[in-house]
Amino acid sequence: MPFVKVNIHFVWSTKNREPYLNTPELRKRVWDHIKDNANSKEIFVDFVNGYSDHCHCLVSLGINQSIQKIVQLLKGESSFWINKNKLTKLKFEWQDEYLALSVSESMLDKVREYIKNQEEHHKKKTFDVEYSEFLKKNNFQKYLK
């Protein structure tokens, strides 16, 4: 049996960065659903959290899982579930774009803490600023606008 441990920090935003997830209660419902849905599909979500216009998700990939498939399953199903349950006034959509970064074992606690503190973090910094910093810090220079 192969042993694989690949940790990925995913970040994706709502369509046009609309603040659809505008209350802590709604966000908690969505994050809990993402984790439960992932579990039912044998996707190990270590930690999930975010803010009104985006989601951070720390995932440990399984042997037969790809980044593209994980993102498709998590974003697509959660969007469908949000709309089916009429959790937002307008039709809910996630942006097509996403960020996926590998996370070493030694950095897992730091990334978990960062994801956990999204509410506090975004009182000081917008998602647009955060996203630009992520791109720059991780040398995605050619993708910066």
C-alpha positions as CSV (number, residue, x, y, z in Angstrom):
1,M,0.0,0.0,0.0
2,P,1.4,3.4,-0.9
3,F,1.7,6.1,1.8
4,V,1.1,9.6,0.6
5,K,0.9,12.9,2.5
6,V,0.4,16.0,0.3
7,N,-1.1,18.9,2.1
8,I,-2.7,21.7,0.0
9,H,-4.0,25.1,1.1
10,F,-6.8,26.0,-1.2
11,V,-8.2,29.6,-1.5
12,W,-11.2,30.5,-3.6
13,S,-13.5,33.5,-3.7
14,T,-17.2,34.1,-4.4
15,K,-18.1,35.2,-7.9
16,N,-16.9,38.8,-8.4
17,R,-15.9,38.7,-4.7
18,E,-19.5,39.4,-3.6
19,P,-19.9,39.2,0.2
20,Y,-22.6,36.5,-0.1
21,L,-21.4,34.8,3.1
22,N,-22.2,37.9,5.2
23,T,-22.8,36.5,8.7
24,P,-20.7,34.3,10.9
25,E,-23.7,31.9,11.3
26,L,-24.0,31.4,7.5
27,R,-20.3,30.9,7.1
28,K,-20.2,28.3,9.9
29,R,-23.0,26.4,8.1
30,V,-21.2,26.5,4.8
31,W,-17.8,25.5,6.2
32,D,-19.4,22.6,8.2
33,H,-21.2,21.5,5.1
34,I,-18.0,21.6,3.0
35,K,-16.2,19.5,5.6
36,D,-19.1,17.0,5.9
37,N,-19.5,16.7,2.1
38,A,-15.8,16.2,1.7
39,N,-15.8,13.5,4.3
40,S,-18.6,11.7,2.5
41,K,-16.4,11.7,-0.7
42,E,-13.3,10.5,1.2
43,I,-11.6,13.9,0.9
44,F,-9.7,14.8,4.1
45,V,-10.4,18.4,4.9
46,D,-8.1,19.2,7.8
47,F,-9.4,22.8,8.3
48,V,-11.9,25.1,6.5
49,N,-12.8,28.7,7.2
50,G,-13.0,32.0,5.5
51,Y,-14.9,35.3,5.3
52,S,-17.8,36.9,3.5
53,D,-16.2,36.6,0.1
54,H,-13.8,33.7,0.2
55,C,-12.9,30.3,1.6
56,H,-9.6,28.8,2.8
57,C,-9.5,25.0,2.9
58,L,-6.6,22.8,4.1
59,V,-6.7,19.4,2.5
60,S,-4.6,16.3,2.6
61,L,-4.8,14.7,-0.8
62,G,-5.4,10.9,-1.1
63,I,-3.6,8.6,-3.4
64,N,-6.2,8.9,-6.3
65,Q,-7.0,12.6,-5.8
66,S,-5.9,15.6,-7.9
67,I,-6.0,19.3,-7.1
68,Q,-8.4,19.9,-9.9
69,K,-10.9,17.2,-8.9
70,I,-10.9,18.2,-5.2
71,V,-11.6,21.8,-6.0
72,Q,-14.3,20.9,-8.5
73,L,-16.0,18.6,-5.9
74,L,-15.8,21.1,-3.0
75,K,-16.7,24.3,-4.9
76,G,-19.3,22.8,-7.2
77,E,-21.2,20.8,-4.6
78,S,-21.2,23.6,-2.0
79,S,-22.5,26.1,-4.5
80,F,-25.3,23.7,-5.5
81,W,-26.1,23.1,-1.8
82,I,-26.1,26.8,-0.9
83,N,-28.6,27.5,-3.8
84,K,-30.7,24.5,-3.1
85,N,-31.2,25.6,0.5
86,K,-31.7,29.3,-0.5
87,L,-29.0,30.5,1.9
88,T,-28.3,33.7,0.0
89,K,-30.7,36.2,-1.5
90,L,-29.1,36.1,-4.9
91,K,-27.9,33.1,-6.8
92,F,-24.6,31.9,-5.2
93,E,-21.5,31.2,-7.3
94,W,-17.9,30.7,-6.6
95,Q,-15.3,32.3,-8.8
96,D,-13.7,29.9,-11.3
97,E,-10.2,31.0,-10.2
98,Y,-8.5,29.4,-7.2
99,L,-5.2,29.2,-5.5
100,A,-3.6,25.9,-4.4
101,L,-0.3,25.9,-2.4
102,S,1.6,23.0,-1.0
103,V,2.1,23.0,2.8
104,S,5.0,21.2,4.5
105,E,4.3,19.2,7.6
106,S,6.3,21.7,9.7
107,M,4.0,24.6,8.6
108,L,0.6,22.8,9.2
109,D,0.0,24.4,12.6
110,K,0.8,27.9,11.3
111,V,-1.5,27.5,8.3
112,R,-4.3,26.1,10.5
113,E,-4.0,29.0,12.8
114,Y,-4.0,31.4,9.9
115,I,-7.2,29.8,8.5
116,K,-8.8,29.7,11.9
117,N,-8.4,33.5,12.4
118,Q,-10.0,34.7,9.2
119,E,-12.7,36.8,11.0
120,E,-10.0,38.8,12.9
121,H,-7.6,38.9,10.0
122,H,-10.1,40.5,7.7
123,K,-11.0,43.3,10.0
124,K,-7.5,44.6,9.1
125,K,-7.1,43.4,5.5
126,T,-9.4,42.9,2.5
127,F,-9.4,39.7,0.5
128,D,-8.1,41.5,-2.5
129,V,-5.0,42.7,-0.6
130,E,-4.5,39.3,0.9
131,Y,-4.8,37.5,-2.5
132,S,-2.3,39.9,-4.1
133,E,0.1,39.2,-1.2
134,F,-0.4,35.5,-1.6
135,L,0.5,35.7,-5.3
136,K,3.5,37.9,-4.7
137,K,4.8,35.9,-1.7
138,N,4.6,32.6,-3.6
139,N,6.1,34.0,-6.8
140,F,3.1,34.0,-9.0
141,Q,4.4,37.2,-10.5
142,K,3.1,36.7,-14.0
143,Y,-0.4,36.4,-12.7
144,L,-0.5,39.7,-10.9
145,K,-2.5,42.5,-12.6
